[in-house]
Structures are given as C-alpha cells and as structure tokens.
Amino acid sequence: MISTPRTPESPLVVRTEHLDADAEAWIAERCAFAVATPGDETFDGLADRIAGLVVRTYTDVDAALLDRLPALRVVARAGVGVDNIDVAACRARGVEVVHTPDANTQAVVEYVTALLCDAIRPRLFLESAVDADRWKAIRAEVCGERQMNEMTLGILGLGRIGRRIAAVAGAIGFKVIYHDLIELPEPVRAGAEPVSMEVLLAESDVLTIHVDGRSSNRNLIDAGVLRRLKSDAALVNTSRGFVIREDDLATWLAGRSEARAILDVHAKEPFPADDPLVALANAHLAPHLASRTRTAMANMSWVVRDLWRVLEGEAPHHPAPDPS
C-alpha cells in the first residue's frame, strides 16, 4: 500500500525493513511511501519510481539493485554500519547514502557490559526453594575464578563504542588497553592505554572487538591472530561477523577448553545448523541483539530526517563514510 503524497510530484520512498511508527508516519506525511522488499511484486512494480530507499541490516544494496532503480537519489541505513550497501556504487550513480552513527551506542555499550559480567561472574537464579545441603552445594559450585580488577580488557577499535566501553570497564576495575589504526589524543582514550596489536593479543584476558566495516577488516581475526591470544582468553564480538574467520575460531576453541568466544554477530545470519561453532560448549552465540532496545531502534529509524533532507536538495547531517 502506498501513502497519499502531498502533491503528484512528491517523491516515492520505500522501506524494506521495520521502522519505528513515529518515524514512519513522519516521512509518510511528506512523500509517497510504501513498504516492499526487493524481489517481491510490489517492489518490482515501484522500482522505476523509487527516489528514497530505507533499509536496515538484511537488505543488500548492490550494483544490481541500483541498476533497477533509475530514480533513486538516496539510500538511508537505519543503523550504523553500511556493510550491506555498496557506497561506492551508489555515489558513482549520484545516489547519497546516509546513516545513524550514534543511534545505538548506549544500547551496545550496555549489552557489552552485560556480556563482560556474564563472562567473568557466573550467576544462578533459583526457580524454587532448595534444602540446606543443595544451597551449600550451589554456593560452592558457582564461584568466579577472578575479579575484574585482576584482569586486562583489550579493546580492538576505540571508536564511539570502544571509548564508552573503556570508560565503563575502567570504572569497574579492569586494566584497559586498546589498539586502533588511528593515533588518538589522550583526552579521548577514556583512560585506556594504547598498545601494539601484538601486545593487545598477548595481554588481554578478554578481547572485545569494535572495528568498522572496511574491507581490510574482513577475516581480521584468523588462525594467526588467535594463536597469539592467551589460552584461556575470552573473545567478544559485537561489531561485524565477517571480522572473524569462523572456521579458524572453531579450531582454536576446540583445542582450548578454557577459552571462550561470545559472538553477537556472525558471518551468516542466521547461522546454519552445521556451523562448526554451534557444537562447541565454549562458543556462546547470540542472535544479533546488541542494539535491540526500543530506544535505539527508534533512534535509528529517524534516519528518515536525513533522507528527507537529501530529497529536499539539502546536505545530509550524517552521510555514510566513503569506503576504504
């Protein structure tokens, strides 16, 4: 169904994935608006009129799709990463790409903090009353090996989220070290100590990954990198699934029962039943939940404001970075 435009000349905007109701109503008041997915009949019937396309994580905007959208002027990613959008192909065709770089930072920081607590401090909630012997046994079994103030947290990538994680982790008591491609001034490091990649891997008790989607980060964590981690290290990834070579990770985990991987993102989503990580007790796999708060989802949906700026001939506030 297409909303009624204000004028016959109003541009057509199509969203392929969920938007917050308020943001959707806002953009639908300003243009013709439809919900459709590439490949379905509705989308195919509208393709030659679509001026704005709003996507989230699971719509790929590649050259083949762009060739089907001759009127397209802007792609809006309701989220941070633009890995599913061929930004270079868009800009070569004069199509702007906008995103919401800080919309889910708080949500992800909260989630990673919870993962760190889960990794280090085991917890158990009783579903019913137990007798004194069982009570005593449970308290003997559920005991953390170390406290956070005895551990080193390594952060790979000290961007918006990485800096916030550094501040929180330091406040809890971690020694925090980081490695980043960019030399950062001390005031923005949030107390984290810059180190080489070699030192980061060798000293981290927990390594959390917060790199961007540039092509050079694909398969960044491979067998060679994993071999340099501590044998009992915990690896946390909430950035991009393709950053880790998952077959190498499965091999590494299989040979190190004390090591753990806590993965919120995956090379293929949903991951298949025959994924080698599924069978490993020390691989903990979550269904891409880090940014899933109602507030963050609403924040990301307001990418429609920047989409509308482009359609009105104005410069966007948050253009996506050029690929590197």
Buried (B, 14 or more C-beta within 10 A) or exposed (E): EBBEBEEEEBBBBBBBBBBBEEBBEBBBEBBBBBBBBBEEEBBEEBBEBBBBBBBBBEBEBEEEBBEEBEEBBBBBBBBBBBBBBBBEBBBEBEBBBBBBBEBBBBBBBBBBBEBBEBBBBEEEEEEEEEEEEEEEEEEEEEEEEEEBEEBBBBBBBBBBBBBBBBBBBBEBEBBBBBBBEEEBEEEEBBBBEBBEBEBBBBBBBBBBBBBBBBEEBBBBBBEEBBEEBBEEBBBBBBBBBBBBBBBBBBBBBBEBEEBBBBBBBBBEEEBEEEBBBEEBEBBBBBEBEBBBBEEBBBBBBBBBBBBBBBBEEEEBEBBBBEBE
